[in-house]
Amino acid sequence: MNEFRLVFPMAAMVLLTACVLVILFRSRVRAVKEGKVSLQYFRIYQGEAETEDTAKPSRHFVNLFEAPTLFYAACITAMVVHDTALAVFVLAWLYVAARIAHAAIHLGGNRIRHRLRAYFAGWLMLVSMWVHIVVHVAFPSA
């Protein structure tokens, strides 16, 4: 199978990040228009308290540059070492699904229990991807 097919779940993560960025931008514009925070606040993010409506998407956007960087690295590594196993491809899509669920929960009702489950499901997929890649490199005939 073609190892470059991992580009598709990576592109899906980029699309998720872009969607969260749009949500973040719209929430900030709305907060300024409604007078909940001044435009000056966004110059250095000091002097006022950020509203929950802007803090949640802001935190979520930053989060998409934390653990997901290990996902991108895993996909690129799998491509470089020619780990073309279906398992890696499925784990990559399951990771994306977990991150989409996490975003929907966090930016929606934000039920902590559900959010934690989605977050740790993503980590389980990510760690599984890395284990598969490491085993592939350590034992190429396996």
N, C-alpha and C positions, 0 to 999 in steps of 0.2 A: 504494500500500500504506500501511498505517497505521503512522506513525512511533512510536506508543505501544507497539507490540509489543516494543520494546527493553526494556520493563519486565520481560519474562520472563527474559532472560539476567541482568539486574540482580538479580532476585529469586533466581535460582539462585546467584549469587555471595553474596548475603546468607545463603542456606541453607548454603552451603559454610562461610562464616565461623562460623555458629552451630554447625555440626557440629564444627568445630575447637575452638570454645570448650568444648563438652561434653567432647571428648577431653582438653583441657587441664585442666578441672576434675576429671575423674575421675582423671587421672594425678597431680594434686597431692594429692587425698584419699588415693589408694593409697600415695603416697610417705610421707605422714604416718602412715598406719595401719601401714605396714611399718617405720617408724622410720628411714627413709632420710634424712629431713629433719624438723626440728621445725616445729610450727605457727608458732612465733615467727619463723621465717625469712621467712614470707610477709607479715609486718608491713611490713618495709622492704627486703626482699630483700638482706639483708646478714648477715654473721656465719657463714655456712655456704656450702658449695659446693652448688649446685643439681644434682640428679641428671640424667643424660641423658634419663631417662624423662619428666621434667618440662620440661627445657630445650628439647627438640625441639618439642613442641606450643606452648610459650610463644613461641619464636622464630617459629614458623609463624603463630601468631595475629597477632603484631605485623606480620609480613610482609603479611598480608591487609589492612593499613591503609596500605600503602606504594604500590606500583605499581597495585593495583586502584582506588585513588582516581582515577587517570587514566582507568581504564575507565569508572567511573561518570560522570565528567565528559564523556567522549566520548559516552556514550549520551544523556545529558541534552542535550548540545550538538547531537547529531544530531536529537533530537526538536524542539529549539527552532528550528533552521534548516530543518526539514522535509526532512532527508536521509533519504528513505524507500527508498533503494536496497536491493535484496536483498543486495548485497555487504556493506553495513554490518551487517545482521542476521546473515548467515552468519559474518562476522568476529567479531561479538560472541559467538556460540555457540562458535566455535572457541577464542576466548580463555578462555571458561568451561571448556571441555574441557581446555585446557592447564593451567589452574589446578587443576582436579580431579586431573589426572594428577600435577602437581607435588606436591600435598598427599599423594596416595596414596604416592608415592615417598618423600617426605621423612619422613612419619610411619610408613612401613613399613620396608623394608629400607635405605632411604637411600643408594642407589647414586648417587654423585655424578655420574657421567657421564650417567645417565638423568635425574637431577634437573635438571641444567644444560640438557639438551635440552628438557625440558618448560618450564622457566623461560624460555628464549630463544624458544621457539615462541610462548609467550604474549606476549612483548615484540614479536615480529614481527606478531602479530595486532593488538596494541594500536597500534603505529605505523602499520600499514596502515589501521586505522580512522580515525586522526587525519588521515592523508594524504587519504583519501577525503573526509572532512568538510571539510577545508581547500579541496580542489579544488572541492567542491560550492559552497562559499561564494564562492570566487574566480571561478569560471566557472559561474554558475547554469544556463546553457543546455547545459552539457556533459553 
